[in-house]
Structures are given as structure tokens and as C-alpha cells.
Amino acid sequence: MDIDIVKDPDDVKFISNVIRSAWHSINIEGQFIDTVRSMIYHGGFVIIAKENNEIIGMSFSYPGYRNGKTYLYSHMTGVIEDKKRSGIGYMLKMKQRELALNYGYDLIAWTFDPYMALNAYFNIEKLGCLSRTYIDNFYGIMDDGLNNGLPTDRLVCEWYIKDFKKPDYNEYNIINKKSRLGSYEITEGIEYNYENPAISIPYDFQEIKKNSMEIAMDWKLRLRPAFKKLFGLGYAITHFDKKTSSYIFQKVDLEKNIF
């Protein structure tokens, strides 16, 4: 018999079997609701956006702790499909920031898919976050509509909500070559340039994935080491240029990376 913390994200899937057996529960959704209620009571924030008495957006977060640092971990923020790109997500994050400041936090963190350009722009450029950490297959293989079939690689987003200002940028050098294979963007090779480096991702990764899982996987496998190499050399993602769909890397004067 071994008792230990979970290290393999795929093991989390099997916890649901224990929940079903221990609580004689068929409805795992009910257990999720119970978990969210517990988060509210024990210091988490569950925020909703309502319009005409209908809940159309939500965000929930809870205290996090790593390597001696306490922060707010934002687990989920989402808006119903027909209200996306309406500014509601931004309003939810601003409310989250307000609450976090009131509770004494100076950092909010979360993870996001490195290959989703809209999310990258929202997190890095619009909110003003940065990233210094790339995690392979963070959630294990998932079967939802956005992640099905591919490893769930994630960037850790760091949102410093008090007195941090990111450096500006002018020119940058994209280190991965992009070209087209039919109607798809592909990435072919990497030439490291450490003078204002940048990594370019697809404009629409979901469209690539929908039509060619092989090309989608190739993007992840080729760019994983590039992200990690630049992070390992002390660079952080500080900006995202949506014109070229590129992450811009710079060195920043910031506390040690806890992630």
C-alpha cells in the first residue's frame, strides 16, 4: 500500500471511480458543484456575470501556494458561446483582480494553451500578464471539445496586480519558420536568435486540429523545446503581437520564478 500525493495528471481521472464508490454517487457533476461551494466557503472566489437574470459567464479561483509564495490561482474563467468576444471575460478578470487586491494578494496565476492565439493575446497583451513556465501535458489527455486528442501543454500565466510594469518592445526576431501546406500553417525549423527572440504560433490552431491532428501535433512537438530553451535562459514572455501571432520574449527584473 502506497500513500502519496498525485504526480501523474492521468491518475486524477481515476479519482472519480473512488468518489462514485465511496459516496455511492452516480452524478459526478454534483460532486463538482459541492467542490465549488466548498471553495466559496474556504476563501475561494466564484464570480458570475448575469444578463437578464441569466448567468452567462463565470470565474472561479482559490488560494495557491508554491515554493514559499501564496497567490490566487484562477482555475476557470468562461463565457457562453454566443457572448464570447463581448468583453465579459475581461470584466470577470477585473472583478477577480479587485477581490484579490482586497484580500492582500499581489499575484494571480493560471494556465492556458500556448497555441490558442486569442487566449494568448487576451492574457499576455490585454491583461498584461507574463509567462516563464511551459508544462508538458498538464492535465493529461482530455476528451473535451477543445483538447481532445492532443497533449494538454500549458503556459503558466503570472499576473502581477500591484506595481509591476512590463518593458516595451520595438523589433523582434521570430525564431521559427512558418509556411503553408495547402491551406494550413506549418512550422518547419528553428533558428535561435537571442536578440529580442519571438515564437510564432498559428492564427487558428483549432482549425488546423480539426483538419489534421498530425500537423497540430507537429506544432506542439517542434515548439515545446523552443519555449523551454528560452525560459531556461532567463527570458519571459512579455508581449503577444497578434499581427504576426507571435510571443515576444524579454528579460525582466522580477522575483524568482516559483512555478
Secondary structure as the mmCIF struct_conf table of DSSP 4:
data_model
#
loop_
_struct_conf.conf_type_id
_struct_conf.id
_struct_conf.beg_label_comp_id
_struct_conf.beg_label_asym_id
_struct_conf.beg_label_seq_id
_struct_conf.end_label_comp_id
_struct_conf.end_label_asym_id
_struct_conf.end_label_seq_id
BEND BEND1 ASP A 8 ASP A 8
HELX_RH_3T_P HELX_RH_3T_P1 PRO A 9 PHE A 14
HELX_RH_AL_P HELX_RH_AL_P1 ILE A 15 ALA A 22
TURN_TY1_P TURN_TY1_P1 TRP A 23 HIS A 24
BEND BEND2 ILE A 26 ILE A 26
HELX_RH_AL_P HELX_RH_AL_P2 ILE A 28 TYR A 41
TURN_TY1_P TURN_TY1_P2 HIS A 42 GLY A 43
STRN STRN1 PHE A 45 GLU A 51
TURN_TY1_P TURN_TY1_P3 ASN A 52 ASN A 53
STRN STRN2 GLU A 54 ARG A 66
TURN_TY1_P TURN_TY1_P4 ASN A 67 GLY A 68
STRN STRN3 LYS A 69 VAL A 79
HELX_RH_3T_P HELX_RH_3T_P2 GLU A 81 LYS A 83
TURN_TY1_P TURN_TY1_P5 LYS A 84 ARG A 85
BEND BEND3 SER A 86 GLY A 87
HELX_RH_AL_P HELX_RH_AL_P3 ILE A 88 ASN A 102
TURN_TY1_P TURN_TY1_P6 TYR A 103 GLY A 104
STRN STRN4 LEU A 107 PHE A 112
TURN_TY1_P TURN_TY1_P7 PRO A 114 TYR A 115
HELX_RH_AL_P HELX_RH_AL_P4 ALA A 117 ALA A 120
HELX_RH_PI_P HELX_RH_PI_P1 TYR A 121 LYS A 126
BEND BEND4 LEU A 127 LEU A 127
STRN STRN5 LEU A 130 ILE A 135
TURN_TY1_P TURN_TY1_P8 ASP A 136 TYR A 139
BEND BEND5 ILE A 141 ILE A 141
BEND BEND6 ASP A 144 ASP A 144
TURN_TY1_P TURN_TY1_P9 GLY A 145 GLY A 149
BEND BEND7 LEU A 150 LEU A 150
STRN STRN6 ARG A 154 TYR A 160
BEND BEND8 LYS A 162 ASP A 163
HELX_LH_PP_P HELX_LH_PP_P1 LYS A 166 ASP A 168
STRN STRN7 ASN A 173 ILE A 174
STRN STRN8 ASN A 176 LEU A 181
TURN_TY1_P TURN_TY1_P10 GLY A 182 SER A 183
STRN STRN9 TYR A 184 ILE A 190
BEND BEND9 GLU A 195 ASN A 196
STRN STRN10 PRO A 197 SER A 200
BEND BEND10 TYR A 203 TYR A 203
HELX_RH_AL_P HELX_RH_AL_P5 PHE A 205 ASN A 211
HELX_RH_AL_P HELX_RH_AL_P6 MET A 213 GLY A 232
TURN_TY1_P TURN_TY1_P11 LEU A 233 GLY A 234
STRN STRN11 ALA A 236 ASP A 241
TURN_TY1_P TURN_TY1_P12 LYS A 242 SER A 245
STRN STRN12 SER A 246 GLN A 250
HELX_LH_PP_P HELX_LH_PP_P2 GLU A 255 ASN A 257
#
